[in-house]
């Protein structure tokens, strides 16, 4: 396999760190040419010292000055940039052919779109590109002639369970009847909604199976994460929304399944370790060692599957509603959720108020046609404003 040149958007987060771990084991296959981070400057400096990319990007001028000083002390010369436009430069000016899109939140949308338009292989770990702008993003992929490989464990599992002809042409369903996205159910799957009033951020972030960042851990607890994944699957695989199902699977061994018309169900199984889908995306269509322990089926006590209780997980219900509404509603859903989760983690918003904030924003901002990036970003900004005002009113 020829050497691949990678830009990693969000290199200091969980996905970025795991990506670098896989790359570290295969120096003959992968070369890092761009790394980006928001605030974790010291960790980014360590990564730059080890992998020596051409470009490093941070959020602001202060971070850039700090990073430049840390690199100067080690006598390492790397172009240090900052700000949203610099994220696009990391994709378009670094000489990369592959982009790991792992920036959490709406901040990852623009550089991921730029990667699609530029004809890169896009390893998509950023949900917002498809949730906020699914139609625009898929059009950009087509016009740019890009390859899209989903990195979320669930979508990666479905990708692996589909025939190769399907992945090259999602409009050809080839007997696919349903997609089943599995969900662990998070730390509160066995607790009634009424018992969650006093939940703390640390409790919500204590995921039973996966090691993730705090924002995505809260989304797993509320199951908003699974709702966003339903919207992603709709755009990735081209099936009607009613053919995309969610199943609670506490063991997180079956990462998702595809049901075929002839009665077959294909499942992808493995350890709950993100290095598996990352390695699959990096080397596709080859398979390489991901550094993950093999799955020992004889040590599993059992695998269970149940349908989700939408009353217990109102965020999942809201996500399905936004998906059905279409247009800008998924962007509103995502923005309102980001604001609500941040307020829960940082400012004492009660856990049970997260879905209240999201529902208020969806009701306050009816769906409009998501026909341009400007419209989508405008809806995102408007939803954040409405969400912040609603939270302010709740906390009076």
Secondary structure, 3 states (H helix, E strand, C coil): CCCEEEEEECCCCHHHHHHHHHHHCCCCCEEEEEEECCCCHHHHHHHHHHHCCCEEEECCHHHHHHHHHHHHHCCCCCEEEECHHHHHHHHHCCCCCEEEECCCCHHHHHHHHHHHHCCCEEEECCCHHHHHHHHHHHHHHHHHCCEEEECCHHHHHHHHHCCHHHHHCCCCCCCEEEEEEEECCHHHCCCCHHHHCCCCHHHHCCCCCCCCCHHHHHHHHHCHHHHHHHHHHHHHHCCCHHHEEEEECCCCCEEEEEEECCCCEEEEECCCCCHHHHHHHHHCCCCCCCCCCCCCHHHCCCCCCEECCCCCCHHHHHHHHHHHHCCCHHHHHHHHHHHHHHHHHHHCCCHHHHHHHHHHHHHHCCCCCCCCHHHHHHHHHHHHHHHHHHHHHHCC
